[in-house]
């Protein structure tokens, strides 16, 4: 995440959602040291906002994928589609790193009229507590 200018213009961000998800994973016995796929999500009101955020990510050598989120068919006369970006990284569940990413991605989303929508971790291969 390096020298991203946004880090200098810090926007206060709560890490409550990060803490909840990390605690759930910890309580299930997920191995935090294992390298795994993490996906991070953004939502924007327009394609140009999503493109601007993708450009900011690309400046930091962070690849992203853009998707159109069409409203349900019964709302299409009155609602515009939204645009989503997703970022996939291979990394351990490092709490400090995840919170740093959350702050950086929240700042990018805010600058581009969007929202950082959180993250998820692939734990499919973990032996989760309670499984037979």
QUIWOWO-V618050 format. One record per residue. N is the residue number from 1. RES is the residue in one small letter. SS is DSSP state (h for helix, s for strand, l for the rest). PHI is phi as a letter, one per 30 degrees, with the letter a starting at -180 (NA if undefined). PSI is psi in radians with two decimals (* if undefined). Layout:
# QUIWOWO-V618050
N & RES & SS & PHI & PSI
N & RES & SS & PHI & PSI
This chain:
# QUIWOWO-V618050
1 & x & l & NA & -0.23
2 & x & l & h & -2.23
3 & x & l & c & 0.49
4 & x & l & e & 2.16
5 & x & h & e & -0.54
6 & x & h & d & -0.50
7 & x & h & d & -0.51
8 & x & h & d & -0.46
9 & x & l & c & 1.08
10 & x & l & e & 2.24
11 & x & l & c & 2.23
12 & x & l & d & 2.28
13 & x & l & b & 2.36
14 & x & l & d & 2.43
15 & x & l & c & 0.39
16 & x & h & e & -0.78
17 & x & h & d & -0.66
18 & x & h & d & -0.82
19 & x & h & d & -0.73
20 & x & h & d & -0.86
21 & x & h & d & -0.74
22 & x & h & d & -0.70
23 & x & h & d & -0.69
24 & x & h & d & -0.82
25 & x & h & d & -0.71
26 & x & h & d & -0.77
27 & x & h & d & -0.49
28 & x & l & d & -0.03
29 & x & l & i & 0.39
30 & x & l & d & 2.41
31 & x & l & d & 1.90
32 & x & l & d & -0.28
33 & x & l & d & -0.26
34 & x & l & d & 2.35
35 & x & l & d & 2.28
36 & x & s & b & 2.98
37 & x & s & d & 2.22
38 & x & s & c & 2.40
39 & x & s & c & 2.35
40 & x & s & c & 2.45
41 & x & s & b & 2.51
42 & x & s & b & 2.68
43 & x & s & b & 2.37
44 & x & s & b & 2.63
45 & x & l & d & -0.30
46 & x & l & b & 2.78
47 & x & h & d & -0.64
48 & x & h & d & -0.63
49 & x & h & d & -0.74
50 & x & h & d & -0.71
51 & x & h & d & -0.70
52 & x & h & d & -0.75
53 & x & h & d & -0.72
54 & x & h & d & -0.66
55 & x & h & d & -0.71
56 & x & h & d & -0.70
57 & x & h & d & -0.74
58 & x & h & d & -0.59
59 & x & h & d & -0.45
60 & x & l & c & 0.28
61 & x & l & h & 0.67
62 & x & l & c & 1.99
63 & x & l & d & 2.53
64 & x & l & b & 2.77
65 & x & s & c & 2.44
66 & x & s & c & 2.41
67 & x & s & b & 2.53
68 & x & s & c & 2.34
69 & x & s & c & 1.72
70 & x & l & d & 2.47
71 & x & l & d & 2.80
72 & x & l & e & 2.68
73 & x & h & e & -0.59
74 & x & h & d & -0.17
75 & x & h & c & -0.06
76 & x & l & d & -0.40
77 & x & l & d & -0.44
78 & x & l & c & -0.26
79 & x & l & b & 2.45
80 & x & l & d & 2.71
81 & x & l & d & 2.71
82 & x & s & c & 2.93
83 & x & s & b & 2.44
84 & x & s & b & 2.53
85 & x & s & c & 2.51
86 & x & s & b & 2.51
87 & x & s & b & 2.28
88 & x & s & c & 2.30
89 & x & s & b & 2.56
90 & x & s & c & 2.04
91 & x & s & a & 2.88
92 & x & l & d & 2.87
93 & x & l & d & 1.21
94 & x & l & d & 1.93
95 & x & h & e & -0.81
96 & x & h & d & -0.73
97 & x & h & d & -0.74
98 & x & h & d & -0.74
99 & x & h & d & -0.60
100 & x & h & d & -0.77
101 & x & h & d & -0.77
102 & x & h & e & -0.79
103 & x & h & d & -0.83
104 & x & h & d & -0.83
105 & x & h & d & -0.60
106 & x & h & d & -0.70
107 & x & h & d & -0.75
108 & x & h & d & -0.83
109 & x & h & e & -0.79
110 & x & h & d & -0.75
111 & x & h & d & -0.42
112 & x & l & c & 0.44
113 & x & l & i & 0.43
114 & x & s & b & -2.90
115 & x & s & b & 2.45
116 & x & s & d & 2.17
117 & x & s & c & 0.13
118 & x & s & j & -2.91
119 & x & s & b & 2.88
120 & x & s & b & 2.71
121 & x & s & b & 2.44
122 & x & l & d & 1.94
123 & x & l & c & 0.36
124 & x & l & e & -0.61
125 & x & l & c & 0.01
126 & x & l & d & 2.60
127 & x & l & d & 1.58
128 & x & l & d & 2.40
129 & x & l & e & 2.37
130 & x & l & j & -0.20
131 & x & l & d & 2.62
132 & x & l & d & *
